[in-house]
Amino acid sequence: MGKRSDFKRRPQDTYDTPAIAVMPLIPHLPKGFTFWEPCAGQGYLVNALGREACVLASDIEPRHREVIFADALVEGAPVDAGFIITNPPWTRNLLHAMIV
């Protein structure tokens, strides 16, 4: 979505990840992988990849009972997470800070 788009933005860039969007990633993940989902929201991405592989599902506005409150810009990744897999906010300043 470009900055000149007339697409109505949702507060805090809340766009849940459909399972179909996760499917192309799965063949590239090693067997027995673990991950942290720092923008978990309702947990759709976690469910698509498998809850057993997720060492932590967090969000600044958790919308599922198994997603805990944590700010990804403050918290470090859990030590036992092999990957960080998320659908981050697309607000430029937040996205760039998360990448760093």
C-alpha positions, -999 to +999 in steps of 0.1 A: +000+000+000+015+033-010+014+066+009-009+080-018-034+052-014-069+060-004-070+027+015-084+034+050-057+025+076-066+005+107-054+016+141-019+003+149-018-014+114-039-043+126-041-066+096-044-103+106-024-128+086-044-153+066-031-189+067-028-189+029-002-161+031+020-183+054+020-214+032+048-203+008+071-198+038+067-233+052+090-252+027+119-228+037+118-235+074+140-263+088+126-293+106+122-286+143+124-248+139+112-224+167+101-188+164+089-157+182+059-139+168+062-103+182+031-089+164+008-119+171-025-101+174-051-129+173-025-156+167-034-164+131+002-167+119+011-187+150-018-211+143-007-214+106+029-223+115+020-244+146+018-234+182+043-260+192+070-242+173+062-208+188+082-200+219+065-167+224+035-150+209+033-113+219+018-080+208+013-045+222-024-052+219-030-089+224-063-101+210-061-137+220-058-153+254-025-170+245-008-139+232+010-119+259+016-082+261+051-072+251+066-044+231+089-058+204+109-025+203+117-030+240+119-067+245+147-088+231+139-120+213+136-151+235+169-170+236+153-202+224+137-187+193+155-197+162+136-172+141+115-141+143+085-146+121+058-119+120+036-097+099+049-063+112+032-029+112+037-011+079+040+024+094+075+033+082+090+044+115+077+013+133+087-011+105+122+003+103+127+002+140+116-035+141+140-044+113+169-029+132 
